[in-house]
């Protein structure tokens, strides 16, 4: 099984989700998305798998949300995705991809449904 986790080691939910995967015997490819953000195409695919719109995957409480203008309701999907790619701190975490599906590890146990 090919499993990826978009991970932030400083985030407790991300660490708990990674630990849960390991406890399930899953060897996930760990992508520290703040260092290696997804491309626009990858993020667009993740959003499709999650059945979410870009703003639903954004961390709106981050200062960058307003500082980068992502709070502008007129922005198109492509602009919102580009904003998350250029400011990956705005992307909700952790995101796990497995079996052609995606889940956000909030709570961490929610990723078990796609394994």
C-alpha positions in Angstrom: 0.0 0.0 0.0 1.4 3.4 -1.0 0.6 5.9 1.8 1.7 9.6 2.0 1.4 12.0 4.8 1.7 15.7 4.4 3.3 16.3 7.8 4.4 19.1 10.1 6.6 17.7 12.9 5.7 20.7 15.1 2.0 19.9 15.0 0.7 17.6 17.7 -2.2 16.3 15.5 0.3 15.6 12.7 2.6 13.7 15.0 -0.3 11.7 16.5 -1.5 10.8 13.0 2.0 9.6 11.9 2.2 7.6 15.2 -1.2 6.0 14.5 -0.1 5.0 11.0 3.1 3.4 12.4 1.0 1.6 15.0 -1.1 0.2 12.2 2.1 -1.1 10.5 1.9 1.5 7.8 5.1 2.8 6.3 4.1 6.2 5.0 6.1 8.4 2.8 6.5 11.5 5.0 6.4 14.8 3.2 7.2 17.8 5.3 5.0 20.1 3.3 6.4 23.3 4.8 9.8 22.4 3.3 8.4 20.7 0.2 4.9 22.0 -0.6 2.7 20.2 -3.0 2.5 21.6 -6.5 -0.7 23.3 -7.7 -1.7 20.1 -9.6 -1.0 17.9 -6.5 -3.0 20.2 -4.2 -5.9 20.4 -6.8 -5.9 16.6 -6.8 -5.9 16.4 -3.0 -8.8 18.8 -2.9 -10.7 16.6 -5.3 -10.0 13.5 -3.3 -11.1 15.3 -0.1 -14.2 16.6 -1.9 -13.3 20.1 -0.6 -13.0 23.6 -2.0 -9.7 25.4 -1.4 -10.9 27.6 1.3 -12.2 24.6 3.3 -8.6 23.3 3.5 -7.2 26.7 4.6 -6.0 27.6 8.1 -7.9 30.9 8.2 -6.5 31.7 11.7 -2.9 32.0 10.3 -1.7 35.6 9.9 -0.7 34.8 6.3 -4.4 34.3 5.4 -5.0 38.0 5.6 -1.5 39.1 4.9 -1.4 37.3 1.5 -4.9 38.4 0.6 -6.4 34.9 0.7 -9.4 36.3 2.6 -10.5 38.0 -0.6 -13.9 36.3 -1.4 -13.4 37.2 -5.1 -10.4 34.9 -5.6 -10.8 32.0 -8.0 -10.0 28.4 -7.1 -6.7 28.6 -9.0 -5.6 31.7 -7.1 -6.5 30.1 -3.7 -4.5 27.0 -4.6 -1.6 29.1 -5.8 -1.7 31.0 -2.5 -1.6 27.7 -0.5 1.4 26.5 -2.6 3.3 29.7 -2.0 2.3 29.9 1.7 2.0 26.2 2.7 1.5 27.2 6.3 -2.1 27.9 5.2 -2.7 24.2 4.4 -4.6 22.3 7.0 -2.6 19.3 8.3 -2.0 16.5 8.4 -3.3 15.1 5.1 -3.0 11.4 4.4 -3.3 9.8 0.9 -3.9 6.1 0.5 -5.7 3.8 -1.9 -6.7 6.7 -4.2 -8.3 8.5 -1.3 -7.4 11.3 1.1 -8.3 12.2 4.7 -7.3 15.0 7.1 -6.0 13.7 10.4 -8.3 15.8 12.6 -8.9 13.7 14.7 -6.0 11.4 13.8 -8.4 8.3 13.7 -10.2 9.7 10.7 -7.4 8.5 8.5 -8.1 4.9 9.4 -11.1 4.9 7.1 -8.9 5.2 3.9 -6.4 2.5 4.8 
